[in-house]
Amino acid sequence: MKPSVAEILRTEITPEKYGEAIKSFDGEFVFDRETMMDFGEVYCLLYPESVNHGDSVQVVTGYKLVRITIIENLLAGIDSRLKPLYREMLISASGVAKLMPEVLAVAGRESTVDTYKSLDIKVKDIKSVIDTLPNSVIKERFTGGVSVFYNTLYLIKKSLDI
């Protein structure tokens, strides 16, 4: 049985430990509407000062945890040689210009365009699920967490000239 992102967060509570743990599942984890809510509830219990925005560090931690989760979900099924490159680009959009030549050298243009299209669809699918969440801190963290990927995908698209 695949673990849910909430189960992983319950045992690995820091962003660093959570990131290491979730990477080890290679995209084989449950990440759907129900687990988003469960994940958010665990986050709120672990970081209670974030609920009322009382501690900005805890708020930022929430966004970071969400981004880590989304990145690993997006990278499921991507060639293991390319995952670190895409991971770095998704973590920091400034990496796109630096890393895209290497991605193209490894995968070729056609495969890279296909990967871009797949990532774009996945981000939109995740956002559509987030849009169904009830208005709450949980929805706000996921909305903020997913929004950064639109900029990165735009830069990838522009670098591929599509």
KOLDREN-682912 format. One line per field, with one value per residue: residue in three letters; x, y, z of N, C-alpha, C in turn; residue number from 1. Coordinates in steps of 0.02 Angstrom, whole numbers. Layout:
# KOLDREN-682912
residuo: Ala|...
nc1: X|...
nc2: Y|...
nc3: Z|...
cac1: X|...
cac2: Y|...
cac3: Z|...
cc1: X|...
cc2: Y|...
cc3: Z|...
num: NUM|...
//
This chain:
# KOLDREN-682912
residuo: Met|Lys|Pro|Ser|Val|Ala|Glu|Ile|Leu|Arg|Thr|Glu|Ile|Thr|Pro|Glu|Lys|Tyr|Gly|Glu|Ala|Ile|Lys|Ser|Phe|Asp|Gly|Glu|Phe|Val|Phe|Asp|Arg|Glu|Thr|Met|Met|Asp|Phe|Gly|Glu|Val|Tyr|Cys|Leu|Leu|Tyr|Pro|Glu|Ser|Val|Asn|His|Gly|Asp|Ser|Val|Gln|Val|Val|Thr|Gly|Tyr|Lys|Leu|Val|Arg|Ile|Thr|Ile|Ile|Glu|Asn|Leu|Leu|Ala|Gly|Ile|Asp|Ser|Arg|Leu|Lys|Pro|Leu|Tyr|Arg|Glu|Met|Leu|Ile|Ser|Ala|Ser|Gly|Val|Ala|Lys|Leu|Met|Pro|Glu|Val|Leu|Ala|Val|Ala|Gly|Arg|Glu|Ser|Thr|Val|Asp|Thr|Tyr|Lys|Ser|Leu|Asp|Ile|Lys|Val|Lys|Asp|Ile|Lys|Ser|Val|Ile|Asp|Thr|Leu|Pro|Asn|Ser|Val|Ile|Lys|Glu|Arg|Phe|Thr|Gly|Gly|Val|Ser|Val|Phe|Tyr|Asn|Thr|Leu|Tyr|Leu|Ile|Lys|Lys|Ser|Leu|Asp|Ile
nc1: 42|27|100|22|42|19|42|180|225|188|286|406|448|516|555|670|694|571|575|682|626|508|559|616|512|491|386|283|164|16|-78|-200|-361|-415|-299|-228|-302|-285|-145|-133|-198|-111|3|-45|-59|74|136|74|72|65|-62|-140|-60|39|173|292|394|345|237|301|367|260|225|342|343|229|271|379|309|225|320|383|274|249|365|356|382|471|625|761|885|854|776|845|883|762|703|785|760|623|624|692|661|759|852|818|869|1002|1003|927|998|1071|968|910|1019|1026|896|844|756|619|573|591|502|384|390|380|248|178|209|148|12|-5|18|-90|-193|-172|-194|-330|-386|-349|-426|-549|-544|-601|-616|-481|-338|-267|-303|-253|-114|-86|-128|-40|78|72|68|193|246|192|265|391|362|323|446|518|444|467|606|611|555|418
nc2: -59|111|248|392|569|636|539|522|650|651|573|625|772|893|1006|965|829|777|802|718|594|587|590|465|381|392|454|368|382|426|559|653|737|708|668|786|868|796|804|943|957|887|967|1087|1046|1015|1137|1248|1387|1439|1441|1555|1643|1683|1655|1685|1605|1475|1482|1498|1377|1291|1321|1277|1139|1100|1131|1042|921|932|943|816|737|783|739|603|459|516|507|446|505|633|684|751|869|927|939|1034|1144|1163|1194|1314|1438|1509|1419|1366|1421|1389|1249|1191|1168|1052|962|951|895|769|714|755|861|832|741|821|925|851|813|938|971|870|902|1027|994|913|1006|1092|1001|971|1098|1112|1019|1074|1189|1139|1122|1165|1337|1386|1380|1273|1261|1384|1368|1267|1329|1438|1365|1293|1392|1445|1363|1393|1501|1442|1342|1422|1482|1368|1332|1446|1435|1323|1371|1358
nc3: 0|-41|42|117|90|207|306|289|325|459|519|478|514|488|353|284|322|284|146|107|141|62|-67|-74|-104|-236|-308|-283|-193|-102|-157|-156|-151|-23|48|39|123|243|255|271|394|479|462|520|653|685|665|742|760|637|593|623|562|649|661|552|502|520|433|308|308|287|153|93|124|51|-81|-95|-91|-204|-307|-301|-334|-464|-528|-536|-628|-717|-805|-714|-729|-760|-659|-548|-612|-658|-532|-471|-556|-531|-397|-397|-506|-570|-607|-729|-853|-838|-825|-928|-1053|-1020|-989|-1117|-1185|-1127|-1143|-1266|-1385|-1422|-1324|-1211|-1235|-1229|-1094|-1033|-1071|-1004|-870|-862|-878|-764|-660|-679|-656|-520|-466|-496|-410|-287|-293|-257|-122|43|94|188|299|252|116|74|94|1|-118|-126|-129|-250|-345|-380|-476|-599|-650|-669|-762|-868|-899|-939|-1051|-1132|-1149|-1227|-1338|-1377
cac1: 0|64|88|-5|88|7|78|251|237|182|348|464|413|552|556|728|680|513|599|720|580|461|598|629|454|493|320|235|130|-51|-82|-265|-396|-420|-234|-210|-333|-250|-79|-142|-214|-48|44|-72|-43|146|156|11|78|54|-134|-161|-4|76|245|305|437|301|197|346|378|202|233|399|320|183|310|415|260|203|377|392|217|260|422|342|386|523|689|800|941|828|742|880|883|695|692|819|724|560|638|712|652|821|892|795|916|1065|997|892|1043|1088|908|905|1073|1010|831|825|704|551|556|588|438|333|394|351|175|154|213|97|-53|-5|10|-160|-235|-164|-228|-403|-404|-342|-484|-607|-536|-638|-575|-448|-265|-242|-311|-208|-45|-81|-134|24|130|69|72|262|263|171|322|443|339|326|517|535|412|503|672|600|527|355
cac2: 0|173|294|458|623|652|489|538|711|634|543|667|836|951|1005|927|757|761|801|656|536|584|573|393|345|399|471|316|400|450|632|670|788|686|671|857|891|762|835|1009|950|869|1028|1134|1020|1020|1207|1282|1460|1459|1442|1625|1681|1711|1643|1684|1548|1417|1491|1483|1305|1260|1327|1235|1069|1090|1131|979|869|940|927|743|711|800|703|531|432|549|473|460|550|701|707|804|932|956|957|1098|1197|1174|1226|1383|1453|1537|1364|1344|1441|1354|1176|1167|1137|985|922|938|850|702|689|776|912|805|714|877|958|806|818|1003|966|828|941|1079|961|891|1065|1114|952|982|1161|1101|985|1125|1234|1108|1121|1219|1394|1372|1385|1218|1282|1440|1343|1231|1378|1473|1318|1273|1450|1458|1320|1424|1541|1397|1310|1473|1488|1308|1339|1497|1409|1274|1409|1327
cac3: 0|-46|98|99|108|278|346|285|365|531|545|457|523|462|280|259|331|243|77|98|144|6|-127|-73|-130|-309|-335|-265|-132|-114|-156|-184|-112|47|80|46|185|299|258|300|466|513|462|570|719|695|661|761|756|567|579|625|535|705|654|480|486|513|371|253|311|255|80|73|126|-6|-142|-97|-108|-274|-350|-305|-371|-534|-556|-541|-696|-757|-808|-653|-745|-768|-599|-510|-651|-652|-462|-459|-592|-498|-333|-411|-577|-598|-633|-795|-905|-826|-830|-988|-1102|-997|-999|-1189|-1204|-1102|-1165|-1333|-1386|-1424|-1258|-1164|-1247|-1201|-1021|-1016|-1078|-949|-808|-866|-865|-694|-617|-686|-621|-448|-450|-498|-347|-234|-297|-226|-49|76|113|251|298|211|46|62|87|-63|-173|-129|-147|-321|-390|-403|-532|-661|-675|-692|-824|-920|-919|-977|-1117|-1171|-1166|-1281|-1393|-1398
cc1: 44|49|57|47|79|43|153|267|232|247|410|442|451|551|613|716|621|534|637|673|537|497|608|571|448|425|266|205|61|-52|-146|-299|-397|-352|-207|-239|-299|-181|-84|-158|-152|-3|20|-59|32|170|96|14|68|-19|-161|-106|38|151|260|350|394|257|240|362|320|207|288|378|273|223|349|368|240|260|384|334|227|314|412|344|437|588|732|860|919|796|780|880|815|681|723|783|658|569|655|708|715|865|873|846|981|1060|964|939|1061|1028|901|959|1058|948|814|765|634|529|550|523|381|331|364|274|145|155|159|28|-58|-16|-62|-208|-232|-201|-304|-426|-400|-402|-546|-602|-577|-590|-547|-373|-236|-246|-262|-136|-37|-85|-68|80|131|82|142|280|241|228|376|423|340|399|540|506|449|572|668|572|464|296
cc2: 62|216|358|511|643|603|503|598|696|608|585|739|898|949|963|852|735|755|738|595|532|568|497|352|352|411|421|331|427|526|652|720|770|691|742|885|861|792|903|1006|932|930|1076|1111|1028|1092|1251|1358|1485|1470|1514|1671|1714|1703|1635|1626|1485|1422|1472|1408|1268|1263|1280|1162|1053|1086|1066|923|873|922|851|710|724|756|627|510|465|511|495|506|623|728|761|871|966|978|1025|1156|1214|1207|1300|1396|1480|1481|1342|1360|1402|1279|1150|1139|1065|938|903|890|778|674|704|823|883|778|769|916|916|810|884|999|925|866|995|1050|942|950|1090|1066|961|1045|1152|1064|1034|1171|1205|1105|1177|1276|1384|1386|1331|1237|1337|1416|1307|1279|1415|1427|1300|1332|1462|1418|1348|1465|1495|1364|1360|1481|1427|1313|1389|1472|1357|1307|1375|1371
cc3: 0|15|73|121|181|324|346|328|440|560|529|456|498|386|251|264|288|169|62|95|82|-60|-131|-101|-206|-340|-318|-196|-150|-106|-193|-138|-37|82|85|111|246|310|292|374|506|517|516|641|735|700|679|755|684|552|577|600|590|700|580|458|476|450|310|250|277|179|55|72|67|-71|-150|-120|-181|-321|-357|-340|-446|-566|-560|-614|-741|-750|-748|-667|-747|-704|-560|-547|-647|-581|-448|-494|-557|-430|-344|-486|-609|-626|-703|-848|-899|-842|-893|-1041|-1084|-1006|-1073|-1213|-1184|-1137|-1238|-1331|-1382|-1356|-1206|-1173|-1219|-1125|-998|-1018|-1022|-883|-806|-849|-791|-646|-620|-652|-546|-427|-450|-436|-289|-234|-265|-150|-18|94|183|244|252|137|29|53|20|-122|-181|-151|-220|-368|-418|-465|-599|-691|-704|-758|-882|-945|-958|-1047|-1161|-1192|-1222|-1344|-1422|-1377
num: 1|2|3|4|5|6|7|8|9|10|11|12|13|14|15|16|17|18|19|20|21|22|23|24|25|26|27|28|29|30|31|32|33|34|35|36|37|38|39|40|41|42|43|44|45|46|47|48|49|50|51|52|53|54|55|56|57|58|59|60|61|62|63|64|65|66|67|68|69|70|71|72|73|74|75|76|77|78|79|80|81|82|83|84|85|86|87|88|89|90|91|92|93|94|95|96|97|98|99|100|101|102|103|104|105|106|107|108|109|110|111|112|113|114|115|116|117|118|119|120|121|122|123|124|125|126|127|128|129|130|131|132|133|134|135|136|137|138|139|140|141|142|143|144|145|146|147|148|149|150|151|152|153|154|155|156|157|158|159|160|161|162
//
